[in-house]
Amino acid sequence: MSVENRKILKVLQGETLSPPPIWLMRQAGRYLPEYRETRKVAGSFLDLCYSPELATEVTLQPIRRYGFDAAILFSDILVIPDALKRNVTFSEGVGPEMTPITADEIYALSINSVFPHLNPVLDTVEKLRATLPHNTTLLGFCGAPWTVATYMIAGHGTPDQAPARLFAYRERQAFLRLLDILADLSAEYLMGQLEAGADAVQIFDSWAGVLGEDEFADFCVAPVKRIVDTVRARRPDAKIIAFAKGAGILLKDYARKTGADAIGLDWSVPLSFAADLQKESPVQGNLDPMLMIASGQPMKDGASRILDRLGNGPLIFNLGHGITPQALPETVSELVRHVRGETA
Ligand SMILES: Cc1c2[nH]c(c1CCC(=O)O)Cc1[nH]c(c(CCC(=O)O)c1C)Cc1[nH]c(c(CCC(=O)O)c1C)Cc1[nH]c(c(C)c1CCC(=O)O)C2
């Protein structure tokens, strides 16, 4: 047993595997009763993220239950603003909140505190690599600068990221500076995760879909490329998945332009377009997370369409976005069996 048996790494090198390997975005989370139990004893959500013991436990929960081909580090993209002392809190039913950042505060950001602060997350990665089955790929991650900036500027999640879009037009220099700071910190953070034992990393640009063409190039592609280039300068072999949700047709050439090894696709990406993208790079996705609630035949049909259209090229099977708290744990088992060809 060795690293060569980690299927997701093979796909990231361009191999086609049949059946494709599978993991799910947000696979550790509230749809699992065992997660809800651990969450109760952990204190706040951030306490859970910074407890290497408990974060390791919740990362392993979906691996024990489903035998996914990858474990994804349990943490959150907003630990970076937390480390930048933006007063990040997560409350039940409200979601993440923090102090909205101003242009002056961007110029005054101090990055010195970031690494001691994030060390517990790197300890979790080390613990995970020591505990995980040898064949399971360990994924690290960070948020893309644009997506993290949308929360830092608004101070909370927004349906259309209007505050960040407005800020980017009004305060372009400060905004670009924020993206640079986030890109450089994220690159350091990903390199730390790779040093600690992550096999590959994913960059989540969950709110890429609200930008026009030029803004997508400047605020999504350029900062993600800056992260990829910085990581590769130190680790030329680093494997990187980039997920730009909602970017649609702007995903054309996204892998080449960012330098990512593979691209994540949300469920709105047509499979014909996905098949064209797959000629250039491995792809990951893209089942609608609602099918984890709808279940039954609609779920199987959705998965089969992806397997039929993308299964003959390098594919990592996944949802098109994170699994939701309402997902049915038994449906996840059925999906895994279906993708692996274990059902009639
Ligand atoms: C935008 C974003 C965030 N966090 C993340 C993103 C990018 C991916 C995406 O778009 O889904 C990424 C993330 N968040 C979490 C992970 C863990 C790893 C995994 O299992 O995938 C990952 C990779 C755990 C989490 N992150 C969060 C939870 C739920 C909080 C809880 O348990 O109380 C989990 C399991 C909290 C979180 N964190 C964030 C929000 C908006 C929320 C609130 C959501 C809600 O309340 O439904 C920011």
The ligand as an ORCA input file, in Angstrom:
! r2SCAN-3c Opt
* xyz 0 1
  C     -18.408     29.750      1.623
  C     -17.760     28.706      2.496
  C     -17.722     28.715      3.917
  N     -17.030     27.588      4.325
  C     -16.628     26.870      3.234
  C     -17.042     27.572      2.077
  C     -16.709     27.183      0.667
  C     -17.518     26.040      0.197
  C     -18.985     26.314      0.092
  O     -19.359     27.265     -0.637
  O     -19.737     25.550      0.678
  C     -15.834     25.645      3.190
  C     -16.016     24.626      4.241
  N     -16.748     24.682      5.400
  C     -16.637     23.502      6.075
  C     -15.747     22.667      5.358
  C     -15.287     21.348      5.948
  C     -14.853     20.273      5.158
  C     -15.915     19.510      4.406
  O     -16.487     18.555      4.980
  O     -16.120     19.810      3.205
  C     -15.382     23.349      4.203
  C     -14.490     22.890      3.043
  C     -17.291     23.140      7.341
  C     -18.437     23.935      7.823
  N     -18.566     25.303      7.811
  C     -19.728     25.656      8.414
  C     -20.400     24.478      8.848
  C     -21.717     24.443      9.609
  C     -21.562     25.061     10.960
  C     -21.971     24.219     12.142
  O     -21.666     23.003     12.222
  O     -22.567     24.798     13.043
  C     -19.587     23.397      8.485
  C     -19.823     21.940      8.770
  C     -20.177     27.066      8.619
  C     -20.089     27.975      7.464
  N     -18.943     28.326      6.801
  C     -19.245     29.182      5.764
  C     -20.642     29.416      5.799
  C     -21.390     30.281      4.811
  C     -21.151     28.685      6.877
  C     -22.558     28.662      7.401
  C     -23.353     27.722      6.602
  C     -24.562     27.230      7.342
  O     -24.763     27.560      8.499
  O     -25.251     26.466      6.667
  C     -18.263     29.751      4.823
*
